[in-house]
Amino acid sequence: MTSKKPYGNEPEHVVVPPKSHGEKLDYTYIIGGILLWGLIGWGLDNLLDTGWILFAALPVGAVCGYFLARHHQRHGRLDGGKQQ
């Protein structure tokens, strides 16, 4: 005995995709950009014996991290990064 499905080949259950954690990913990119560019600025400050490059590099890192997060959201893989 088989029950008839109302719409042909559709499954009997509904698959709900997991909730995206995009907000956490955004913060990760921004903090990572700040850390990376802060480290670069600190190294240049020590190399060139200055005191202002670190403070100029921190906002650059935040902006780079923000734009990288936006790019990742727009062009991220739809299959969650799984390869076949």
VEXSE-579394 format. One record per atom (N, C-alpha, C, CB): x, y, z. Coordinates in steps of 0.001 Angstrom, whole numbers, plus 500000, padded with zeros to 6 digits. Glycine has a CB too. Layout:
! residues N
XYZ/...
END
This chain:
! residues 84
500840498827500000/500000500000500000/500884501234500000/499045499999501209/500665502028499049/501417503273498965/500454504433499038/502256503338497672/500902505470499679/500058506661499747/500413507555498577/500235507416501104/499416508202498037/499646509088496913/500199510415497408/498352509303496116/501193510893496709/501741512200497018/500981513226496182/503284512257496739/500637514354496786/499812515312496054/500515515961494863/499352516378496988/501825516077494893/502514516803493825/503568515961493122/503156518044494382/503343514735492893/504250513915492111/505506513497492855/504632514642490885/506668513981492425/507957513514492932/508506514334494095/508952513518491825/507752515193494676/508253516010495787/508414515167497042/507308517192496062/509434515445497857/509623514656499086/508527514949500110/511005514948499703/508388514021501047/507373514179502074/507823515110503193/507008512834502645/509090515405503259/509599516263504318/510159517550503709/510684515530505147/510306518531504526/510833519815504082/512238519982504647/509907520992504524/513188520331503787/514564520541504212/514765522033504413/515581519965503173/515129522405505636/515367523807505963/516866524008506079/514635524225507284/517426524950505297/518870525167505399/519242525738506756/519351526102504291/520444525451507240/520855525989508537/520964527504508486/522191525380508972/520771528123509623/520845529579509701/522285530026509457/520335530088511079/522426531053508666/523754531549508319/524364532293509497/523687532464507085/525658532149509650/526387532858510690/527191533983510060/527309531898511475/526588534732509141/527275535786508422/527741536917509301/526400536321507371/526990537222510351/527376538327511227/528687538016511951/526261538617512247/528822536789512425/530057536400513106/531228536405512135/529907535012513749/530971535999510896/532015535981509893/532482537396509575/531525535285508631/531550538348509541/531915539743509290/532869540247510358/530665540628509239/532549539989511610/533408540451512694/534776539771512638/532742540189514047/534803538525512230/536066537811512132/536969538450511088/535824536344511796/536410538786509935/537201539432508890/537696540804509337/536380539564507609/536850541568510000/537238542918510431/538330542844511496/536011543691510976/538156541978512477/539173541843513531/540469541286512945/538661540924514674/540359540343512030/541552539807511381/542291540862510579/541182538654510482/541538541717509888/542169542802509138/542870543791510051/541138543527508298/542237544112511166/542862545027512132/544147544417512687/541882545356513287/544092543132513042/545286542481513589/546415542399512556/544936541075514086/546066542014511343/547095541875510311/547741543217509981/546496541262509047/546925544227509702/547478545528509361/548118546204510564/546399546416508784/547640545910511768/548300546423512963/549691545842513120/547471546122514196/549818544561512828/551131543924512888/552070544493511822/550993542405512714/551539544706510631/552352545311509570/552762546727509965/551578545329508226/551831547500510497/552151548863510930/553156548893512061/550899549579511358/553028547969512994/553978547893514106/555379547569513594/553528546834515131/555442546620512652/556736546254512086/557368547411511318/556583545051511173/556568548136510561/557094549294509835/557510550411510788/556052549817508846/556762550584511878/557151551579512889/558517551251513474/556102551649514013/558742549998513792/560039549596514355/561154549679513314/559956548169514914/560829549335512074/561835549355511021/562246550781510651/561314548631509792/561259551666510550/561534553035510117/561683554014511270/560441553505509210/561566553531512506/561700554352513707/560720555531513712/563129554868513826/559458555217513484/558386556220513525/557385555805514591/557684556372512129/556349556588514767/555344556255515764/553924556418515263/555538557097516974/553758556689513984/552415556979513478/551875555933512510/552415558309512804/552710555068511972/552261554120510947/551278553100511528/553466553394510327/551494552671512758/550579551726513396/549172552304513470/551075551359514801/549057553568513852/547741554191513990/547093554466512641/547856555484514773/547879554576511594/547324554726510249/546917553365509678/548346555414509319/547600552308510094/547338550983509552/546095550334510157/548532550096509779/545747550679511381/544593550051512033/543271550319511302/544485550544513464/542954551577510954/541710551781510197/541767551175508794/541406553267510093/542945551136508203/543083550495506891/542720549017507006/544530550661506336/543160548366508062/542831546954508283/541347546731508506/543600546420509465/540704547640509234/539263547510509463/538487547655508156/538785548559510479/538880548606507333/538192548822506055/538429547643505114/538669550135505395/539654547142505066/539952545975504227/539168544743504684/541458545673504251/539071544536505983/538295543417506502/536818543548506193/538491543297507986/536293544764506257/534888544999505938/534610544665504478/534501546456506236/535458545164503579/535232544909502167/535442543439501815/536148545778501329/536348542768502483/536530541340502263/535298540550502734/537791540847502993/534705540955503846/533492540289504329/532338540502503362/533112540803505726/532187541717502828/531131541995501845/531345541164500589/531094543498501489/532589541072500143/532894540288498946/532572538811499181/534379540458498550/532910538321500356/532634536923500682/531136536650500726/533272536553502021/530355537593501249/528904537409501289/528304537417499888/528254538500502141/528818538291499031/528268538397497687/528665537238496796/528704539679497057/529896536764496926/530420535778496000/530773534457496670/531623536327495312/530236534202497861/530535532949498557/529918531772497832/530032532997499999/530429530585498122/529901529379497487/528567529015498099/530886528210497622/527625528633497252/526284528315497720/526204526928498367/525308528401496566/527155526052498061/527098524692498596/527872524552499904/527640523710497575/528246525650500508/528946525589501781/530403525206501658/528268524632502675/530978525317500468/532390525026500289/532697523552500061/533141525502501471/531673522707499917/531899521273499720/532252521019498256/530642520444500138/533267520204498053/533645519814496706/533142518415496420/535165519893496517/532808518173495171/532287516854494808/533377515986494249/531155516974493802/
END
